[in-house]
Amino acid sequence: MISLTLYFVLMLGIGLYAWKKSTEDSEGYLLGGRNLHPAVAALSAGASDMSGWLLMGLPGALYASGLVEAWIGIGLFLGALVNWVVVAPRLREQTVSYGNALTIPEFLANRFPDKATLLRVVSAVIIVVFFTVYTAAGLVGGGKLFVTSFAGLFGDVGMSDYMFGIWMTAGVVLAYTMIGGFLAVSLTDFCQGCIMVVALILMPIVVLWGGQGDGFAQMEVTLTEIDPNFLSLTHGLTFIGWLSAVTWGLGYFGQPHIIVRFMAVRSVEDVKVARNIGMGWMLVSLIGALGVGLAGRAYMQRNGIPLDDPETIFIALAHLLFHPLITGFLLAALLAAIMSTISSQLLVSSSSLAEDFYRLFLRKDASEREIVNVGRVAVLIVSLAAIAIAGDPESEVLQLVSNAWAGFGAAFGPMILLALTWRGMSGAGAVSGLIVGALVVIVWIAMEWNASFLGGPGVYEIIPGVIASTLAIFAVSKMTSSKEAAAAMA
């Protein structure tokens, strides 16, 4: 509790600092004045991306099924690299050249003025709806962390601990996001990214060489005893299974809470520095997560300790191997992973509500101070909606995270890539890609083809979604007049 309290105080302190530095106008509140240091932009993008998946989902998958589950991490790493190389510098430059756009919907509207209103409204609706659910999933993770770590401390029933965790997580995130805006979110993400990577380096080392551990050799022997193919990257892997895993990386190009960081880097020249820092952080963090899952499975097996939920291996090891103060730090790292994503999603949602609804339809001549205050109110509204969704600990909202990732990736990914690189893309093509990508993902999930397709293994919905969206953009752009798009790019 001491460690977590210090962590919460630090986050709130950063929020107050950001409040004094960058909340005078909408550009400052929504994009930090486009003046982020490369290191801050890099770790902010990484921390807001990974969420609790990095410390719970990936280690849990490896704990249960072995090294073959690493393909998702490999796909994400490659996708993030392409995102930094292709999307980041172009988005930073073009969002300024096209009317100094502060949100992704506003950039699309400026890029395709003939479909401006439709693009802003449709994309903003998708962002707000999906991110509300996405935020709820993060709050569920915060609630379950408190149930696991402080069972009975806040009441005699688990629900009380669960709701305390949700309100505590939401309350702190809400406070620094409302107060300090984008700069607060980015600076807290930077600190949270540092905490996460230290925890992911520290834990595997202690598990492998601390106490009764004897390094990699002992881990390999133990895991091989469990399953001779436990450390195989290919055993039992079908082509469809491999493709569904690595294509997670396609989702990066359409994640608004990640690519908005590219818009805020202080210069195009700094993007390359940020890319190197961000990819280095991601590589170390992914290796650490693999180490937690594999070394954790060997440790629990060697000591005969049962674990009902593989995704809690990080929490279990934190309690088993460390002094309570260090355990608190490690739990803060897990909470940091959750909170960094929640805050980013809240801010992107609120910016869409403020810029793409309020300013567009209600108050076209709203002052900068008014937009900042509307953004703060929007953060509160989205937070309360997410808390309501997360209130049921048995809800399947966590399952929707992978669906939301695919939905964003298919709807926005091809459109963003082609808007930045193809002069012939038209406004009608952009709208069609946005709608077709989202609809294909929704239909694919509804038909349960992500679980089983044509009698075989399921196909991850992002694959057909991206293909359909890309084809729709090309086909409609060719069929419609592209004079406006060509003139806009000239």
C-alpha positions in Angstrom: 0.0 0.0 0.0 2.9 2.4 0.7 4.4 1.7 -2.8 1.0 2.1 -4.5 0.3 5.3 -2.6 3.6 6.8 -3.6 2.9 5.8 -7.2 -0.6 7.5 -7.2 0.9 10.6 -5.6 3.6 10.8 -8.4 0.9 10.5 -11.1 -1.2 13.3 -9.6 1.9 15.5 -9.2 2.7 15.1 -12.9 -0.9 16.0 -13.6 -0.5 19.3 -11.7 2.8 20.1 -13.4 1.2 19.6 -16.8 -1.8 21.7 -15.8 0.5 24.7 -15.4 2.5 24.0 -18.6 0.1 23.2 -21.4 -3.7 23.7 -20.8 -4.2 27.3 -22.0 -5.5 26.3 -25.4 -6.9 23.3 -27.2 -3.6 22.4 -29.0 -1.9 22.4 -25.6 -4.6 20.3 -23.9 -5.2 17.9 -26.7 -1.6 17.5 -28.2 0.8 19.0 -25.6 1.5 21.9 -28.0 3.2 19.5 -30.4 6.3 19.7 -28.3 6.9 16.2 -26.9 10.5 15.1 -26.4 11.3 12.1 -28.5 11.8 9.9 -25.4 8.5 10.9 -24.0 6.7 10.3 -27.3 8.3 6.9 -27.7 7.5 5.5 -24.2 4.1 7.2 -24.2 3.2 5.4 -27.5 4.6 2.1 -26.1 3.0 2.3 -22.7 -0.4 3.3 -24.0 -0.2 0.4 -26.5 0.8 -2.5 -24.3 -1.6 -2.1 -21.4 -2.1 -5.1 -19.0 -1.6 -7.4 -21.9 2.1 -7.1 -21.6 2.2 -8.1 -17.9 -0.8 -10.4 -17.8 -2.0 -11.6 -21.2 1.3 -12.5 -22.9 3.0 -14.1 -19.9 -0.2 -16.0 -19.2 -0.4 -17.4 -22.7 3.2 -18.5 -22.6 2.7 -20.0 -19.1 -0.2 -22.1 -20.4 0.9 -23.0 -23.9 4.6 -22.5 -24.4 6.8 -20.5 -26.7 4.6 -20.9 -29.7 2.4 -18.0 -28.2 5.3 -15.6 -28.9 4.2 -15.1 -32.5 1.7 -12.5 -31.4 4.5 -10.5 -29.8 6.7 -10.9 -32.9 3.8 -9.7 -35.1 3.2 -6.7 -32.9 6.9 -5.8 -32.9 7.0 -5.8 -36.7 3.8 -3.9 -36.9 5.0 -1.2 -34.5 8.3 -0.9 -36.5 6.4 -0.3 -39.8 4.1 2.1 -37.9 7.1 4.2 -36.8 8.8 4.1 -40.2 5.8 4.7 -42.5 3.1 6.4 -40.5 4.9 8.5 -37.9 6.9 11.0 -40.0 4.1 11.5 -42.5 1.4 11.9 -40.0 3.4 14.5 -38.0 4.0 16.5 -41.1 0.6 16.2 -42.8 -1.5 16.9 -39.7 0.2 20.3 -39.6 0.1 21.1 -43.3 -3.6 20.1 -43.5 -5.0 22.9 -41.3 -3.1 22.0 -38.1 -5.5 19.1 -37.3 -5.6 18.2 -33.6 -7.5 14.9 -33.9 -7.5 12.0 -36.4 -11.1 12.7 -37.6 -10.1 16.4 -38.1 -7.1 15.4 -40.2 -9.2 13.1 -42.4 -11.7 15.9 -42.9 -9.0 18.3 -43.9 -7.4 15.7 -46.2 -10.7 15.0 -47.9 -12.8 18.2 -47.7 -15.5 16.9 -50.0 -16.5 14.4 -47.3 -15.3 16.3 -44.3 -18.4 16.2 -42.1 -19.2 12.6 -42.8 -15.7 11.5 -42.1 -15.5 13.4 -38.9 -18.8 12.1 -37.6 -18.4 8.4 -38.5 -14.8 8.2 -37.3 -15.6 10.1 -34.1 -18.5 7.7 -33.3 -16.3 4.7 -33.8 -13.6 6.1 -31.6 -15.9 7.1 -28.7 -17.9 3.9 -28.7 -15.0 1.4 -29.0 -12.8 3.3 -26.6 -15.5 3.4 -24.0 -15.5 -0.4 -24.0 -11.7 -0.5 -24.3 -11.5 1.7 -21.2 -13.9 -0.5 -19.4 -11.7 -3.5 -20.1 -8.8 -1.7 -18.5 -10.9 -0.8 -15.4 -11.8 -4.5 -15.1 -8.1 -5.3 -14.9 -7.6 -2.7 -12.2 -10.5 -4.1 -10.2 -9.2 -7.7 -10.5 -5.7 -6.5 -9.4 -7.1 -5.2 -6.2 -9.2 -8.3 -5.6 -6.1 -10.5 -6.0 -3.8 -8.3 -3.9 -6.0 -6.9 -1.2 -8.7 -9.5 -0.8 -11.0 -8.6 2.1 -9.2 -5.4 2.9 -12.1 -3.2 1.7 -15.0 -5.4 2.7 -16.0 -8.9 3.4 -17.0 -9.8 -0.2 -14.9 -9.7 -3.4 -17.2 -7.3 -5.1 -16.3 -4.5 -2.6 -12.6 -5.0 -3.3 -13.3 -5.1 -7.0 -15.3 -1.9 -7.1 -12.8 -0.2 -4.9 -10.1 -1.1 -7.4 -12.2 0.2 -10.3 -13.0 3.5 -8.6 -9.4 4.0 -7.4 -7.9 3.3 -10.8 -10.5 5.5 -12.6 -10.3 8.2 -10.0 -6.5 8.7 -10.3 -6.5 8.5 -14.1 -9.5 10.8 -14.3 -7.8 13.4 -12.1 -4.5 13.7 -13.9 -6.1 13.4 -17.4 -8.7 16.1 -16.7 -6.3 18.4 -15.0 -3.2 18.1 -17.2 -4.5 16.9 -20.6 -2.3 15.4 -23.2 1.0 16.5 -21.6 0.0 14.9 -18.3 -1.0 11.7 -20.0 2.3 11.6 -22.0 4.5 12.3 -19.0 2.7 9.8 -16.8 3.0 7.3 -19.7 6.8 7.9 -19.8 7.1 7.2 -16.1 4.8 4.2 -16.4 6.8 2.9 -19.3 10.0 3.2 -17.2 8.4 1.3 -14.3 7.1 -1.4 -16.6 10.4 -2.1 -18.3 12.3 -2.2 -14.9 9.7 -4.7 -13.6 10.0 -6.8 -16.7 13.8 -6.9 -16.4 13.8 -7.5 -12.6 11.3 -10.3 -12.3 12.8 -12.8 -14.8 16.2 -12.3 -13.3 15.0 -13.0 -9.8 12.9 -16.0 -10.9 15.8 -17.5 -12.8 18.7 -16.9 -10.4 17.1 -16.1 -7.0 16.4 -18.6 -4.3 16.4 -22.1 -5.7 16.7 -21.0 -9.3 19.7 -22.1 -11.4 19.4 -20.1 -14.6 18.3 -21.0 -18.1 19.6 -24.6 -18.0 17.3 -25.5 -15.1 14.4 -23.7 -16.7 14.8 -25.6 -19.9 15.0 -29.0 -18.1 11.9 -28.3 -16.1 9.9 -27.0 -19.1 10.9 -30.0 -21.2 9.7 -32.3 -18.5 6.3 -30.6 -18.7 6.2 -30.9 -22.5 9.1 -31.8 -24.8 7.8 -29.1 -27.3 7.2 -26.4 -24.7 10.0 -24.3 -26.0 9.2 -24.9 -29.7 8.1 -21.9 -31.8 6.4 -24.1 -34.4 5.1 -27.3 -32.8 1.3 -27.7 -33.5 1.2 -24.4 -35.3 -0.9 -24.3 -38.5 -0.5 -21.7 -41.2 -3.9 -20.1 -40.3 -2.9 -20.0 -36.6 0.4 -18.4 -37.4 -1.2 -15.9 -39.8 -3.8 -15.0 -37.2 -1.1 -14.4 -34.6 1.3 -12.3 -36.6 -1.4 -10.2 -38.2 -2.1 -8.5 -34.9 0.6 -6.1 -36.1 -1.7 -4.8 -38.8 -3.8 -3.2 -36.1 -1.2 -0.6 -35.2 -1.8 1.7 -38.2 -5.4 2.3 -37.1 -5.1 2.7 -33.3 -5.9 6.4 -32.6 -4.5 6.4 -29.1 -1.1 5.3 -30.4 -0.7 7.3 -33.7 -1.8 10.5 -32.0 1.6 10.4 -30.3 3.2 10.8 -33.7 1.2 14.1 -34.2 2.7 15.5 -30.9 6.4 14.9 -31.4 8.2 18.3 -31.5 9.5 17.9 -35.0 9.6 15.5 -38.0 13.4 15.1 -37.4 12.8 13.8 -33.9 10.6 11.0 -35.1 13.6 8.8 -36.0 15.1 9.3 -32.5 11.7 8.5 -30.9 11.4 5.4 -33.1 14.8 4.0 -32.0 13.9 4.6 -28.3 10.4 3.2 -28.7 11.4 0.0 -30.5 14.3 -0.6 -28.0 11.8 -0.3 -25.1 9.4 -2.6 -26.8 12.0 -5.3 -27.6 13.3 -5.3 -24.0 9.7 -5.3 -22.6 8.6 -8.2 -24.9 11.6 -10.3 -24.0 10.9 -9.6 -20.3 7.3 -10.7 -20.7 8.4 -13.9 -22.4 10.8 -14.5 -19.4 8.0 -14.0 -16.9 5.8 -16.5 -18.6 8.4 -19.2 -19.2 10.5 -18.8 -16.1 7.4 -18.4 -14.0 6.0 -21.7 -15.3 9.3 -23.5 -14.5 9.4 -22.0 -11.0 5.8 -22.9 -10.1 6.3 -26.4 -11.5 9.6 -26.9 -9.6 8.1 -25.8 -6.3 4.7 -27.6 -6.8 2.7 -24.4 -6.5 -0.7 -24.5 -8.3 -1.9 -21.5 -10.3 -5.6 -21.4 -11.3 -5.4 -18.4 -13.6 -2.2 -18.3 -15.8 -2.7 -14.6 -16.4 -2.0 -13.9 -12.7 1.6 -15.3 -12.9 3.1 -11.9 -12.6 1.1 -11.1 -9.5 1.8 -14.5 -8.0 5.5 -14.2 -8.5 5.5 -10.7 -7.1 3.9 -11.9 -3.8 6.1 -15.1 -3.6 9.6 -13.7 -4.2 9.8 -10.1 -3.1 9.7 -7.9 0.0 6.2 -6.2 0.3 7.7 -2.8 -0.7 9.1 -4.3 -3.9 5.9 -6.2 -4.5 4.0 -2.9 -4.3 6.4 -1.5 -6.9 5.7 -4.5 -9.2 2.0 -4.2 -8.7 2.4 -0.5 -9.5 4.0 -1.6 -12.8 1.0 -3.6 -13.6 -1.3 -0.8 -12.7 0.9 1.5 -14.8 0.3 -0.7 -17.8 -3.4 -0.5 -17.3 -3.6 3.2 -16.4 -1.4 4.4 -19.3 -3.8 2.9 -21.8 -6.9 4.1 -20.1 -5.7 7.7 -19.9 -4.7 7.7 -23.6 -8.1 6.3 -24.6 -10.0 8.8 -22.5 -8.1 11.7 -24.0 -8.6 10.6 -27.6 -12.3 10.0 -26.9 -12.7 13.4 -25.2 -10.8 15.2 -28.0 -13.2 13.7 -30.6 -16.2 14.8 -28.5 -14.8 18.3 -28.1 -13.4 18.9 -31.6 -15.5 16.7 -33.8 -18.9 17.1 -32.1 -19.0 20.2 -29.9 -17.0 22.6 -32.1 -18.4 21.1 -35.3 -22.1 21.1 -34.5 -22.8 23.2 -31.4 -20.2 26.0 -31.1 -18.2 26.7 -34.2 -16.8 29.9 -32.7 -16.0 28.3 -29.2 -13.0 29.8 -27.5 -9.8 27.8 -26.8 -10.6 27.9 -23.1 -14.1 26.6 -23.7 -12.9 23.7 -25.8 -10.4 22.7 -23.0 -13.2 22.7 -20.5 -15.5 20.7 -22.8 -12.7 18.2 -23.2 -12.4 17.9 -19.4 -16.2 17.2 -19.2 -16.0 14.7 -22.0 -13.2 12.8 -20.1 -15.6 12.6 -17.1 -18.5 11.4 -19.2 -16.6 8.6 -21.0 -15.1 7.5 -17.6 -18.5 7.2 -16.0 -19.8 5.2 -18.9 -16.7 2.9 -18.8 -17.2 2.4 -15.0 -20.8 1.4 -15.6 -19.8 -1.2 -18.2 -17.0 -2.5 -16.0 -19.2 -2.9 -12.9 -19.9 -6.6 -13.6 -16.7 -8.6 -12.9 -18.2 -11.5 -14.9 -18.7 -9.4 -18.0 -17.0 -10.4 -21.2 -15.7 -6.9 -21.8 -12.1 -8.2 -21.8 -12.8 -10.4 -24.7 -13.9 -7.3 -26.6 -10.3 -5.9 -26.4 -9.1 -8.1 -29.2 -12.2 -7.3 -31.2 -11.8 -3.6 -30.7 -8.1 -3.8 -31.8 -9.3 -5.5 -35.0 -12.1 -3.0 -35.5 -9.8 0.0 -35.2 -7.1 -1.7 -37.3 -9.5 -2.6 -40.1 -11.5 0.6 -40.1 -8.7 3.1 -39.7 -5.5 1.3 -40.7 -5.7 1.0 -44.5 -7.4 4.5 -44.6 -4.6 6.2 -42.7 -1.8 4.4 -44.6 -3.3 5.3 -48.0 -4.3 8.8 -47.0 -0.7 9.5 -46.1 0.9 7.8 -49.2 -1.5 7.7 -52.1 -2.4 10.8 -54.0 -5.3 9.2 -55.9 -7.4 8.4 -52.8 -10.7 10.1 -52.8 -13.0 11.2 -49.9 -15.6 8.6 -51.0 -12.9 6.0 -50.9 -11.9 7.0 -47.4 -15.5 6.8 -46.2 -16.0 3.4 -47.8 -12.8 2.0 -46.3 -13.8 3.2 -42.9 -17.3 1.7 -43.0 -16.5 -1.6 -44.9 -13.5 -2.4 -42.6 -15.6 -1.9 -39.4 -18.6 -3.9 -40.8 -16.6 -6.8 -42.0 -15.0 -7.2 -38.5 -18.4 -7.0 -36.9 -20.0 -9.6 -39.2 -16.9 -11.9 -38.9 -17.3 -11.8 -35.1 -21.1 -12.2 -35.2 -20.7 -15.3 -37.5 -18.0 -16.6 -35.1 -15.6 -17.2 -38.0 -12.8 -16.0 -35.7 -13.4 -19.2 -33.7 -14.0 -21.6 -36.7 -13.9 -20.9 -40.4 -15.2 -23.3 -43.0 -14.8 -26.2 -40.6 -11.2 -25.4 -39.8 -9.5 -23.1 -37.3 -10.7 -19.6 -36.8 -9.3 -16.6 -38.7 -8.6 -13.4 -36.8 -11.1 -10.9 -38.0 -8.5 -8.2 -38.7 -7.3 -10.2 -41.8 -10.6 -10.0 -43.8 -11.3 -6.6 -42.4 -8.0 -5.1 -43.6 -8.3 -6.8 -47.0 -11.9 -5.6 -47.5 -11.2 -2.1 -46.4 -8.2 -1.8 -48.7 -10.1 -3.1 -51.7 -13.0 -0.8 -51.0 -10.8 2.2 -50.8 -9.1 1.4 -54.1 -12.3 0.5 -56.0 -14.3 3.5 -54.8 -11.4 5.9 -55.3 -11.0 4.6 -58.9 -14.7 4.9 -59.6 -15.2 8.4 -58.2 -13.5 11.6 -59.2 -10.1 12.1 -57.5 -9.7 15.7 -58.5 -10.3 17.0 -55.0 -7.8 14.5 -53.5 -5.1 15.4 -56.1 -5.7 19.1 -55.5 -5.5 18.7 -51.7 -2.2 16.8 -52.0 -0.6 19.3 -54.5 
